[in-house]
Amino acid sequence: MLEDADATTRANIQRSFAKELFNHTWDLMEKTDRAPSDDAQMLHEAHASRYHWGEVGTPVNVSRGEWQVSRVNALLKFGDAALFHARQCFETCGSEGAADWDLPFAHEALARAYAALGDRQQFAYHHKLARELGSHIANERQRAWLEECLVTEPWWGMNTNSQLPTFHAAYPIGATDISRLPVKTLGPAVAFYTNVFAFNVKEQSERRAIIQRDDAEIGLEVNDLDPEQASCYFSVTNIDALYTELNVAKLQPSSIAVQTHNDEQYRVFFAQDPYGVCFCFGEPLVSLDIASRPGQ
């Protein structure tokens, strides 16, 4: 059928298939008395919908298709597959045209996948982050839908006890002016810091932006400075959760190590932004509650 149609007709047919399969997968997901044959059909249809979106859809369609495939696998407690597709969703949820609820739902998918795998620490981190980010969704209906998803079973007996990392302050390292951290292009840099580092934009002009996370504030600027010569230190709480956050974002942070500064010990790790700016994240060792430390 598709082979005999012209390109436009094929694309329309595939788009129709993608929507129909996506919607019917939802019907099966919400079915309370699914038989094993329903489970198999639900899984196949989710993958088929994602395939067709990959052929004719936008990156946002693909991301949401990955979310549904992850959800179906999590429902069936196929944890590894659910995590694989949740990560695919997370990596593409910031594509052009994404809504303000795509990133919170990506974290919801990661939380559910980790729940299916029995990983309480990773589950709690992503579940709480999904709720935190979801509180900023502008559309009340979408915000309520996320809240409903965050309590809709199965969560495999998990809870939400882990805490989000907190940024207390930002300090320059060396001669760096942290109000003018150099970037090559402002738009992509702001998108990176908001999507990966979870900063909020406080002010923005054509060549400069002031961004903030909790009590830490830095500035990004298109200038002639060398990004690889710029360094910044962030004082944080719950450094393990932050390490997990940046690891999931594939920022490739260094291992957490203990360093001494002014006779005080700190747990620290390092990471770079895409332009080469180096960041050090630190938390006083004495403030750490060892019993609640997330695993690596």
N, C-alpha and C positions, 0 to 999 in steps of 0.2 A: 504493500500500500504506500509506504513512505518513499520507496525507491521510484515509484511511477509519478510522484508529485513534483512540482517545481519547488525551488528553495523556499519561497514565501509560504506556500501551502504546507510544506513539511514542517516549517517552524511553527505555524499556527496549530497543526495537529499535535506536535510535541508539547506545545504550551498547554493545550487543552488536556492532554494526557497528564502532564505534571500537576495541574490544578485538581483534576478529578481524583487522581491517585492520592494526592496530599489530603484532600478532604475526606476521602473514604478511609484513609489510614486513621484520621482523627476519630471517625465513627467507631472504628474497631478499638482504638485506645480507650474510648469512653465506655465500651461495652463491658458490663459487669459480669457476664457469664460466658466469657470467651472460651471456646473449645480449643484444643490443640491445633486444629485446622485453622481456626481464626488467628491464632498466634503466628502461624507460618505465613498466612496471607498478609497479615499486618506488616510483618517484617519485609516480605517481598515487595509489597506495594510502597513502603517507605523508601526502599532502595531504588525502586523503579522511578518514583517521583523525583528523587534526588538526581538520578541519571538524566532525565529529560530536562530538569532545570539546568544541569551542567551543559547541556547542548544549546539551549535557547534562552536561558534566564540571565538575569543580572547577577553580579557577585552577591547582592543581598538575598536574592532568591536562593542561591547556592548555600549561603550561610544558614538560612532558615531551614532549608532542606536537610543540612547536616544536623541542625538542632533536632528535627523530628526523628531522623534515623537514630540519633543518640538516645532520645527519649524512649523509642520503641525497644531498643536493646536493653536499656535500664529497666523497663517494665518486665522484661523477660529475664532479668538478672544476668545478662551477658555483659559483665562489667568491663572487660577489656575492650570489647567492641564499642560499648557506650562511651568509654573514655576517649578512644581514638576519634570518634565522630564529634564528641564535645570539643576536643582540641581543634578539630578542623573548623567547627563553628566559631570558636573563640578567635582563631587566627584571621577569619574573614569578616567578623562582625563589624569591623570598623570601616568597611568599604563605603565608597561614595553612595549616598542615597540611604544609608542606614538610619534607622530611627533611634530615638534616645532610649528605647527599651531593648534594643538588640544586645548590647553589652550585658545588662543585668540578666537577660535570659541565657546568654552564653555561660555566665557563672552558675546559673541555676542548673544548666545541663552538666557542667563539671561537678557540681555538688551531688547531683543524682547519680552520676557515673561512679563517683567515689563511694557513695552510699552502697551501690550495688557491689562494689569491691570490698566493702567492709572497712574502708579507711576513714575512721572517725575524724581524725585531725584535718585531713584535706576536705572532707565533707563540710565540717563546721566552718572552716575558713571561707569556702566558696559560697555556702548557703548564706552566711551573714553578709558577705560582700554583695551578693545578689540583692539582698533586702536593702542594704545601705544605698547602693546605686539606684535601686528601683524607687526609692523614696523621692528621687528627683525627676521621675518620669512626668512629663507635663500633662499627658492625657489621662484623666481620671479612670477611664475604662481600662486602658492598658495597664495602669498601675494596679488596679484591683485584680486584673487577670494574673499579673505576676504574683501578687500576694496569695491568690488562690492556688497557683501552681506550687508555691513554696510550702503549702500545707497539704497538698493532695498526695496521698500515698501512691505507690510505695516509697517509703524512705528507709525501710529495712531496720527500724528501731533506732535510727540516729537522732541526735539532738543538736542544739546550736550553742554549745558552750564556749567555743573558741572566740578570741577577740581579734578585732582588726588592728593592724599596726597604726600607731599615731605618730605624726611628724610634729616635733616640738619647735625646732628652729633650724635655720640654715646658716652656715658660716663659711667664709672664704678660706681656701687653702692657698697659702702663698700670696701672690699679688693679684689673684683673681678678683674681679668685680662681679659679685653674684647678682647684681642688678642688671648686668649686661652680658650674660652668658652668650657666646657667639654661636649663631646658627647660620646656615647658608640660605635657607628659604623659611619664612616664618610659618606659613600655613601648615606644611607637613610637620614642622617641629612642634607646633601647638597641638596638632592631632596626636603626635607621639606621646607628649607629656600628659595629655588628658586621658588617652586610652590605656597607656602602659603604666604610667606613674600615678594615675588617678588624681592629677592636679585639676583645679578649677581655674578658669580664666577670670582674672580680676579686672584687667584693663587690656585693651589691644588697639594698636594703631597699624599703619601700613608696614612698619619695620620693627616694631617692638611690642612685646606682650609682658604683662605682669601676671604670674600664675601663683597659685597658693594651694597648699594641702594642709589642712588643720592650721597650725600656727606657723608653718614654714612658708616663706615667700621668696621667690627668685624672679629674675627678669631674663627674657630671651630677646636677643637683638641681632638683626642682620647688620654686621659690621666687618671690619677688616682684621679683627683679632683671630688668632689661631685657636680653634676649639681644642686641639690636642694639648694646648698649654694651660687650659682652664680646669680648675678643680674646685669641688664644693663638698662640704661635710654637712650631713643631716643628722641631727639628734633625734632618735626615734625610741618608741616603746614597742615591745613585741617584735623584735628583730627577726625571729624565726618565721613569723607569719609574713613579714615583708619579703624575706628571702624566698619563701614559697611563691608569693605573688609575682616576683620578678622572674623566678625560674619558670613558672607556668607561661609567662609572657615571652619566654625564650630569649631573655636578655643576657643569659650566660654570666650571672654574677660569680665572683670568686667565692671560695669557701669561707665560711665564718671562722674567724680567728680571734684570739685574745691578744690585745695590745695594751701597753701601759702608757699613760699620758698624765704628766703632773702627779705622779704617784697613785693615780687611779687606774683601775683596769676596766677595759671596755671590750665588748664583743663587737667585731666590725666585719664588714665585707665591702667589696668594691664592685662597681658596674660602670659602664659607659653608655652615653646616648649615641645615636647613629652618626653624629658628627665628630665624636671623639672626646667630648667633655667627660671628665672622670668624676664619679661621685663616690664618696665614702659614707656608709651608713653605720652609725654606732649607737650602742646602748650600754650604760654602766653595768658591769658584771654583778655588782652587789644588789641591783634592783630586780634581778631575774628570779622568778619563781620557778625553780627547777622542776617541781612536780608537774607544772602545766606547760612545759616546753614542748612545742610540736617537734615531731621527728623530721629528719632531712629526707 
